[in-house]
Amino acid sequence: MGTSKYSPEFRADAVALCRASPGRTYAAVAKDLGVNHETLRVWVREAEQAAVPGAVEASALEKENRQLKARVRELELEREILHRAAKYFAGETNW
């Protein structure tokens, strides 16, 4: 992934500020900090998930599962293409 222009300390402070002011919206807090409201929302969600025991492992497994399923689809497509090519070239030869 790319590097972030925000330090982990800044992120933690932003999440703490957002949690400390429950009446304020993400947009209001983000505007005060000079960040995008969706970025702040993602930081808060990640902090909440990190606070739940076992959530990090589960999300890591889900991510790996999605990657593996995508790789399986890619390999199945490649196999199908090769299968069709083999049929095509086998039909061209008239020995």
VEXMI-884702 format. One record per atom (N, C-alpha, C): residue number from 0; residue in three letters; atom name; x, y negated, z negated. Coordinates in pm, whole numbers, plus 32768, in hexadecimal, padded with zeros to 4 digits. Each point is the difference from the previous one (the first is absolute). Layout:
BEGIN
PT    nr   rest   atom     px     py     pz
PT   NUM    ala     CA      X      Y      Z
...
% end
This chain:
BEGIN
PT    nr   rest   atom     px     py     pz
PT     0    met      N   8053   8075   8000
PT     0    met     CA   7FAD   7F8B   8000
PT     0    met      C   8058   7F84   8000
PT     1    gly      N   7FC3   7F8F   801B
PT     1    gly     CA   8048   7F82   8001
PT     1    gly      C   8018   7FCD   7F73
PT     2    thr      N   8056   7F9D   7FF8
PT     2    thr     CA   801D   7FC6   7F7F
PT     2    thr      C   7F98   7F96   7FE1
PT     3    ser      N   7FE5   7FEF   7F81
PT     3    ser     CA   7F9C   7F9F   7FD4
PT     3    ser      C   8044   7F7D   7FDB
PT     4    lys      N   7FBC   7F93   801B
PT     4    lys     CA   803A   7F7F   7FDA
PT     4    lys      C   7FDF   7FDD   7F70
PT     5    tyr      N   7FB2   8054   7FBE
PT     5    tyr     CA   7FDB   7FE9   7F74
PT     5    tyr      C   8046   8066   7FA7
PT     6    ser      N   803C   7FD0   7F96
PT     6    ser     CA   8047   8059   7FA5
PT     6    ser      C   7F9C   8051   7FAD
PT     7    pro      N   802C   8071   7FCB
PT     7    pro     CA   7FA6   804F   7FA9
PT     7    pro      C   7FD3   7FB0   7F85
PT     8    glu      N   8057   7FA8   7FCD
PT     8    glu     CA   7FDA   7FAF   7F8D
PT     8    glu      C   7F8E   7FA0   8025
PT     9    phe      N   8009   7FC3   8077
PT     9    phe     CA   7F97   7FA4   802D
PT     9    phe      C   7F7D   804C   800F
PT    10    arg      N   8007   8077   803A
PT    10    arg     CA   7F87   8051   8010
PT    10    arg      C   7FC2   8021   7F7A
PT    11    ala      N   8053   802A   7FA1
PT    11    ala     CA   7FCD   8023   7F7B
PT    11    ala      C   7FC1   7F87   7FBC
PT    12    asp      N   8040   7F8B   800E
PT    12    asp     CA   7FC9   7F87   7FC5
PT    12    asp      C   7F7C   7FDA   8043
PT    13    ala      N   7FF8   8011   8082
PT    13    ala     CA   7F84   7FDF   8049
PT    13    ala      C   7F8F   805C   7FD4
PT    14    val      N   801D   8080   7FEE
PT    14    val     CA   7F9A   805F   7FD3
PT    14    val      C   7FD5   7FDE   7F72
PT    15    ala      N   8060   7FDD   7FAB
PT    15    ala     CA   7FDF   7FDB   7F76
PT    15    ala      C   7FAA   7F83   7FFD
PT    16    leu      N   801F   7F9F   8055
PT    16    leu     CA   7FB0   7F86   8006
PT    16    leu      C   7F72   801E   802F
PT    17    cys      N   7FF5   8057   8061
PT    17    cys     CA   7F7D   8025   8034
PT    17    cys      C   7FAE   8048   7F95
PT    18    arg      N   803F   8056   7FB5
PT    18    arg     CA   7FBA   8049   7F96
PT    18    arg      C   7FDE   7FA5   7F8A
PT    19    ala      N   8053   7F9A   7FE7
PT    19    ala     CA   7FEA   7FA7   7F8F
PT    19    ala      C   7F8E   7F9E   8018
PT    20    ser      N   7FDB   7FEF   807D
PT    20    ser     CA   7F92   7FA3   801F
PT    20    ser      C   7F93   804B   804B
PT    21    pro      N   7FAD   804C   7FB6
PT    21    pro     CA   7F9A   8053   8040
PT    21    pro      C   7F94   7FB3   8049
PT    22    gly      N   7FEB   7F81   7FDE
PT    22    gly     CA   7F97   7FB3   8041
PT    22    gly      C   802B   7FC9   8088
PT    23    arg      N   8080   8004   801C
PT    23    arg     CA   8033   7FCA   807D
PT    23    arg      C   8007   806C   806B
PT    24    thr      N   7FEE   7FD5   807A
PT    24    thr     CA   8005   8060   8070
PT    24    thr      C   8091   8015   802A
PT    25    tyr      N   8015   806B   804E
PT    25    tyr     CA   8085   8018   8038
PT    25    tyr      C   802B   7F89   8054
PT    26    ala      N   7FA4   7FC9   804C
PT    26    ala     CA   8020   7F91   8059
PT    26    ala      C   8031   7F87   7FB2
PT    27    ala      N   7FBF   7FE1   7F90
PT    27    ala     CA   8028   7F8C   7FB0
PT    27    ala      C   808B   8013   7FC5
PT    28    val      N   801A   8075   7FC7
PT    28    val     CA   8083   801B   7FC6
PT    28    val      C   806A   8002   806D
PT    29    ala      N   7FE1   803F   8071
PT    29    ala     CA   805F   8009   806E
PT    29    ala      C   8022   7F76   8036
PT    30    lys      N   7F9D   7FA9   8008
PT    30    lys     CA   8017   7F79   8032
PT    30    lys      C   805F   7FB5   7FA2
PT    31    asp      N   7FEE   8010   7F7E
PT    31    asp     CA   8059   7FBF   7F9F
PT    31    asp      C   808F   8034   800C
PT    32    leu      N   800E   8080   8021
PT    32    leu     CA   8085   803D   800B
PT    32    leu      C   803E   7FEF   808A
PT    33    gly      N   7FAF   7FDF   8062
PT    33    gly     CA   8033   7FF0   8088
PT    33    gly      C   8011   8083   804A
PT    34    val      N   7FAB   8062   7FE0
PT    34    val     CA   8003   8081   8045
PT    34    val      C   7F77   801A   803D
PT    35    asn      N   7FFA   805F   8059
PT    35    asn     CA   7F82   8028   803D
PT    35    asn      C   7FAB   8049   7F99
PT    36    his      N   7F7D   7FE8   8002
PT    36    his     CA   7FA9   8041   7F9D
PT    36    his      C   7FFC   8097   8011
PT    37    glu      N   800D   8030   807B
PT    37    glu     CA   8002   8092   8015
PT    37    glu      C   8080   803D   7FC8
PT    38    thr      N   806E   7FB7   800B
PT    38    thr     CA   807E   802F   7FC8
PT    38    thr      C   7FF3   800F   7F69
PT    39    leu      N   7FC6   7F9C   7FC1
PT    39    leu     CA   7FEC   8006   7F6F
PT    39    leu      C   7FA3   8073   7FDB
PT    40    arg      N   7F97   8014   804E
PT    40    arg     CA   7FA1   806C   7FE4
PT    40    arg      C   8047   8088   8008
PT    41    val      N   8057   800F   8062
PT    41    val     CA   804B   807E   800F
PT    41    val      C   805D   8014   7F89
PT    42    trp      N   8043   7F96   7FD5
PT    42    trp     CA   8058   800A   7F8C
PT    42    trp      C   7FB4   802B   7F83
PT    43    val      N   7F8A   7FC7   7FEB
PT    43    val     CA   7FAF   8023   7F8B
PT    43    val      C   7FD4   8092   800A
PT    44    arg      N   7FD4   802A   8076
PT    44    arg     CA   7FD4   808A   8012
PT    44    arg      C   8074   8060   7FE7
PT    45    glu      N   8078   7FE0   8033
PT    45    glu     CA   8074   8056   7FEA
PT    45    glu      C   8024   8008   7F6C
PT    46    ala      N   7FF5   7F8F   7FBA
PT    46    ala     CA   801D   7FFF   7F71
PT    46    ala      C   7F9B   8054   7FB3
PT    47    glu      N   7F82   7FFA   8028
PT    47    glu     CA   7F9A   8051   7FBE
PT    47    glu      C   8017   8095   8019
PT    48    gln      N   8028   8023   807A
PT    48    gln     CA   801B   808C   801F
PT    48    gln      C   807B   8032   7FB6
PT    49    ala      N   8064   7FAA   7FF1
PT    49    ala     CA   807A   8027   7FB9
PT    49    ala      C   7FE4   8016   7F6B
PT    50    ala      N   7F9A   7FBD   7FCB
PT    50    ala     CA   7FDF   800E   7F72
PT    50    ala      C   7FBB   8084   7FE2
PT    51    val      N   7FC4   803E   8064
PT    51    val     CA   7FBA   807F   7FEC
PT    51    val      C   8064   8072   800C
PT    52    pro      N   800E   8054   7F99
PT    52    pro     CA   805E   806F   8008
PT    52    pro      C   7FD8   8062   806E
PT    53    gly      N   8060   8028   804F
PT    53    gly     CA   7FE6   8060   806A
PT    53    gly      C   7FD1   7FC2   8082
PT    54    ala      N   7FDE   7F81   7FFF
PT    54    ala     CA   7FCE   7FC0   807A
PT    54    ala      C   806E   7FF0   8067
PT    55    val      N   8079   7FE4   7FD2
PT    55    val     CA   8070   7FED   805C
PT    55    val      C   801E   8082   8049
PT    56    glu      N   8001   806F   7FB7
PT    56    glu     CA   801A   8080   803E
PT    56    glu      C   7F92   8024   8064
PT    57    ala      N   7F83   7FE3   7FD9
PT    57    ala     CA   7F90   8020   8057
PT    57    ala      C   8005   7FAC   807F
PT    58    ser      N   801E   7F81   7FF2
PT    58    ser     CA   8005   7FAC   8078
PT    58    ser      C   8076   8027   8058
PT    59    ala      N   806E   802A   7FC4
PT    59    ala     CA   8073   802E   804D
PT    59    ala      C   7FDC   807F   804D
PT    60    leu      N   7FB7   805B   7FBD
PT    60    leu     CA   7FD6   807B   8043
PT    60    leu      C   7F9D   7FE3   8070
PT    61    glu      N   7FA6   7FA1   7FE8
PT    61    glu     CA   7FA0   7FDB   8069
PT    61    glu      C   8047   7FC3   8078
PT    62    lys      N   8062   7FAD   7FE5
PT    62    lys     CA   804C   7FC2   806D
PT    62    lys      C   804A   806B   8050
PT    63    glu      N   8041   805B   7FB9
PT    63    glu     CA   8048   806C   8045
PT    63    glu      C   7F9F   8056   804F
PT    64    asn      N   7F8A   801C   7FC8
PT    64    asn     CA   7F9B   8050   8044
PT    64    asn      C   7FD4   7FBC   8082
PT    65    arg      N   7FE8   7F7B   7FFB
PT    65    arg     CA   7FD9   7FB7   8079
PT    65    arg      C   806E   8007   8069
PT    66    gln      N   807E   7FF0   7FD4
PT    66    gln     CA   8070   8007   805E
PT    66    gln      C   800A   808A   803F
PT    67    leu      N   7FEF   8067   7FB0
PT    67    leu     CA   8009   8088   8034
PT    67    leu      C   7F8E   801F   8061
PT    68    lys      N   7F87   7FD0   7FE0
PT    68    lys     CA   7F90   8016   805C
PT    68    lys      C   8016   7FB8   8084
PT    69    ala      N   8039   7F88   7FFB
PT    69    ala     CA   801E   7FB7   807B
PT    69    ala      C   8069   804C   8051
PT    70    arg      N   8063   8038   7FBE
PT    70    arg     CA   8069   804C   8046
PT    70    arg      C   7FC4   807E   803F
PT    71    val      N   7FA5   8042   7FBA
PT    71    val     CA   7FBE   8078   8037
PT    71    val      C   7FB2   7FDB   807E
PT    72    arg      N   7FB4   7F91   7FFB
PT    72    arg     CA   7FB6   7FD4   8077
PT    72    arg      C   805E   7FE4   8074
PT    73    glu      N   8071   7FC0   7FE3
PT    73    glu     CA   8062   7FE1   8068
PT    73    glu      C   8039   8081   803D
PT    74    leu      N   8022   8060   7FAD
PT    74    leu     CA   8037   807D   8031
PT    74    leu      C   7F9A   8051   804E
PT    75    glu      N   7F82   7FFD   7FD3
PT    75    glu     CA   7F97   8046   804B
PT    75    glu      C   7FEC   7FC2   8089
PT    76    leu      N   8007   7F7C   8009
PT    76    leu     CA   7FF4   7FBC   8081
PT    76    leu      C   8074   8024   805B
PT    77    glu      N   807A   8000   7FCA
PT    77    glu     CA   8075   8027   804F
PT    77    glu      C   7FF2   8090   8032
PT    78    arg      N   7FD1   8058   7FAA
PT    78    arg     CA   7FF0   808C   8025
PT    78    arg      C   7F9B   800E   8071
PT    79    glu      N   7F91   7FB7   7FF6
PT    79    glu     CA   7F9A   8004   8068
PT    79    glu      C   8036   7FCC   8084
PT    80    ile      N   804D   7F96   7FFC
PT    80    ile     CA   803C   7FC8   807A
PT    80    ile      C   805E   8066   8040
PT    81    leu      N   8053   803F   7FB0
PT    81    leu     CA   805C   8066   8034
PT    81    leu      C   7FB5   8078   8037
PT    82    his      N   7F94   8025   7FBD
PT    82    his     CA   7FAF   8072   802F
PT    82    his      C   7FC5   7FE1   808A
PT    83    arg      N   7FCB   7F88   8010
PT    83    arg     CA   7FC6   7FD9   8081
PT    83    arg      C   806B   7FF6   806C
PT    84    ala      N   8075   7FCD   7FDC
PT    84    ala     CA   806D   7FF5   8062
PT    84    ala      C   802D   808B   802C
PT    85    ala      N   8008   805C   7FA3
PT    85    ala     CA   802A   8088   8022
PT    85    ala      C   7F9B   8040   805F
PT    86    lys      N   7F7F   7FEB   7FE9
PT    86    lys     CA   7F99   8035   805A
PT    86    lys      C   800D   7FC2   808A
PT    87    tyr      N   8016   7F7E   8004
PT    87    tyr     CA   800B   7FBB   807F
PT    87    tyr      C   8076   8033   8052
PT    88    phe      N   8074   800A   7FC0
PT    88    phe     CA   8077   802B   8048
PT    88    phe      C   7FFB   8094   8021
PT    89    ala      N   7FBF   8050   7FB0
PT    89    ala     CA   7FF3   808F   801E
PT    89    ala      C   7FA4   8012   807A
PT    90    gly      N   7F9F   7FAA   8010
PT    90    gly     CA   7FA5   800B   8072
PT    90    gly      C   8041   7FD1   8081
PT    91    glu      N   8067   7FAC   7FF9
PT    91    glu     CA   8042   7FCB   8077
PT    91    glu      C   805A   8068   8042
PT    92    thr      N   8036   8059   7FB5
PT    92    thr     CA   805F   8060   803A
PT    92    thr      C   7FB6   8072   8044
PT    93    asn      N   801E   8013   807E
PT    93    asn     CA   7FC4   806E   804E
PT    93    asn      C   806F   8059   8035
PT    94    trp      N   803C   804D   7FAD
PT    94    trp     CA   806E   8057   8028
PT    94    trp      C   7FCB   807A   8040
% end
